[in-house]
Amino acid sequence: MTKFSAILLLLISLSLNAKVAYVALGDYRVEYELRGDSKATLLLEAGGSAGLEDWNPIYDRLTSEYRTLRYSRIGNGGSTAVRKNYSSEEYADEALALLDALKIDGPVIYIAHSYGAYIARTFTARYPEKVAALMLIEPASEHDVDIMRQIDLAKAEQEIAEVKRDDMKNGMSNQYLDFWAKRPLPDHPEIADIPVTVIASIKRYENPPLLFYTDKARVMWGELHRDWALAFPQGKIVLTDKSYHFPQRDEPEMVLEEIKALVQRTTKSK
């Protein structure tokens, strides 16, 4: 690499990093990025232990059309590193504090991936005036273990125990206890009659590592999310067999089209 190329790459890197900002929420510093211009504000909730980079495949495209906020939850990404047992309710309250700190007053279109769905569902039920529409992308569900148990109870219990042990070996994430509690989360009508889209993967695995990834479980996973989404009067289900757990990475064009469609539905419903 030439000296000029190295300097150019450094400048590009600094330019990209300059878009990320930080805001104080109590004793913590939260990493976020807010770009774009539109009447509707999109709020992106990352999955699992991911930070705002969970949305890298589609973020720039979204900001070309919409005002879009993505952030790293406390303990994730570039936000303050902290280890504690968080509940969905605590995470939801922190999301509200972030919106307040950034003076985002109007209702947002809440888009969540994986475990982020726990937080989005909780937030939308607790603060209905803050959410105009909801999209869940490959959402984690409190009923995933139920699918496994329906297929083979004994084997399911063994596999669930093994996955929990693996999680603990890798270091328990802040949401470990909340995710594994499998307690009921808000559904319709606890979540109001708003436009809702769920994107779920039913792609089959050649060599399923767990019961959860068998062909039968894939069908049941799709049915679970279909029933959840269509319980909403304005619900829509999108089942994909072209990507696994990261449709925003594997099928960015499809996800972008569904977000655009959701924004249009939200505008028409007002």
N, C-alpha and C positions, 0 to 999 in steps of 0.2 A: 504494500500500500504506500502511495506517495505521501509526502508531508501535506500536500494540498488536500488530498482525499481524506486524510485523517482529520484535518481542521474542518473540512466540510461536514463530515459525519458528526463531529463534536457540536458544530453549530446547529445541525438538524436536531440532534438529541436535546440540546439546551432549549431549542424552540418548542419542541414537543412537551418537555417537562414544564416549561413556563406556563402552559395552559392549566396545569394542576394547581389548585389553591388549597388553603387550609383555613378552618374556622374553629374557634374554641367553643366546645360544649362542656361547660363546667370545668373540670380538671383535665379534660381530654382534648386532643387536637384531632380533628377529622379531615381527612383528605377528600377533596371533591373536585369535580369539573362541571362547569355550567356554561354551555355555549348554545348558540342558535337563537332564532327569533320567531315566535309564533304566539298566537293567543293561547294555545294549549301548551302546558308544560308536561313533559314526560319525566317521570321519576323512575330510574333504573335501580332495581334491588338485586345485588349479586347473589350467587349461590354459595352454599357451604362456607368454607374459609377463604373464599376468593375476595379480592379487592375489586376496585373499579375496572381493572383490566379484564374482568369477565366479559365486558361489553366491547372490547377492542374491535372485533370483526365488523360491528355495525355502527359504532358510535359516531364516527365522522360523517357517515351518510345520514344518520338521523339529524345531526346538528345542521346539516345543509337545508333541512326543511322545518325542523321543530326546535323550540327551546328545550334542551335536554339536560337533565341533572343526573350524574352518576356519582357514586361515592363509595368509600371503603368503610365498612362498619368498624367501630372501635375494636382494636385487636387484630384487624386485617389490613392488608395492603400497607399504605404509608401512614395510616392513622396510628394513634398512640398504641403501643404494644401493651396489652394487658391480658391477664388470664383470670377469668371468673366464669361462673356458670350463669349464662344469660338465658332469659326466657323470651319467648316471642313478644310478650307484652313490653318487656324492657327495651328490646330492639325497636318495637313500634314507637315507643315514646321517644327514643333517640332520633328516629326518622322525623318525627314531628318537630323535635327541637331543632333539627337541621333546617327544615323548611322555614321555621320561624326565624332562625338566625339569618337566613338568606332572604328573608322578607318575601317569600313565595306564598301569597295569601290565597290565590284562587285554587280551586280543586285541580288535582293533577291526574294524569293518566298513569296509573301505577303498573309498571312492567317488572315482573320478578322471575328469576330463574332458580330452579332447584329448591334448596332450603329457603331461599328468599320468599317462596310462596307462603311459608309459615308466617313470615313477618307481614307480608302484604295482606293476607287474609285477616290477620289480627288487626292490623292498622285500619283496614277498610271497614271492619265491623265497629271498631272503637271510635273512629273519626269519620263517619260517613260524609260529612260536609266537605271533607278534604279530598275526596276521590270522585272523579267524574267517570272513570272507566277502569277496568282491571284486565291485565293480561298475565297469564301464568305460563311459563315456558318450561316444559319438562318438569312440572312441579313435584317436589317431594310431597309425599302423602302419609298421613298417620295410618293409612290402611294398607301400606305395601306389605307389611308382615302378614296381614290377613290373607293376602293372595297366596303367599307361600304356604301358610298353614292349611288352606283349603286344598292344595294340591297334595301335600304329604306332611302331616302334622309332625311326626317324629323327626323326619329329615329336616324340616323347617326349623324346629327348635335347635337342632344341632348346628345348622348353618348360621342362624341368627346369633347364637352364642359365639361362634367363631368370628363373625364379622365384628361383633362388639369387642372381642379380645384384640383383634387387629387394630381397631380404632384406638384402643387404649395404648397399644404398643407404639403407635405413631404419634402419641401425645394427644390427649383429649382436647378437642377444639372447644371453643367457648359455648357452642350450641349442642355439645354432645348429649347432655342430659335432656335438653328440650326436645331434640330430635328423637331420642330413644324412648321418651315417655309415652309416645303414641296416644296422647290425650286428644279428645275431640277439639277440632278447630272450627272457626266460624264457617258456615255454609249459608246458602239462601234459605230462609229470609233474614238470618242475622246480618248477612251482607245484603244491602239494599238492591232494589231493581235497577241495576246500571248495566251498560254494555259490558259483556265479559267474553273474553276469548281464551281458550286453553289450547296450547300446542303440546301434544304428547307423542312420544316415539313408540311405534310398535314394530320397529325393525328387528328382525330375527338374528340370533347369534348362531354361528356355525357350531361352536363348542361352548354351550352355556356353562359358566363357572358356578352358578347358583340356581336354585329353583326359580328365583325371581326372573331369570333371563331365559327360561325355557319358552318354547313356542306357546304353550298353554298360558303361561303367565303373561306373555306379551299381549295376547288377546284380552285377558282379564284386566291388564293395565289400561288398555285403550277403553274398555267398557267402563271402568271406574271413572276415568276422566270425562268420558262422554256423558255419563249420568250426572256427574257433578256440574259440568258446564251447562247442560240443557235443563237443569233444574231452575236456571235463571230465565225469566221471560225473554231477555235479550242475550241469551247465551249462545256461543258458537264453539264448536269443537273442530280442531284440525289434527288429524292423525297422520303422522309421517312414517314411511318405511324407508326413508333415505338417510336418516341420521339417528344417532343414539342419544346421548344425554346433552349434547351441545348443538341444538339446531341453529343457534345464532352464529356458530362457527362453521358448521357443515352445510347449512342451507341459508346463508344470509339473505339472499334475494327473497326467499319465501317469507322469512321472518319480517323483513322490511315491508313487504306487501301487506302482511297481516296487521302490522302496526298502522300502516296508512289506512287500511280498511277500518280499523278500530277507531282511529281519530275521526274518520268521516261519519261513522255510526254515532259517535259521541256528539258531534256537531248537529246531526239531524235530530237526535233525541231531545235536544234542548228546546 
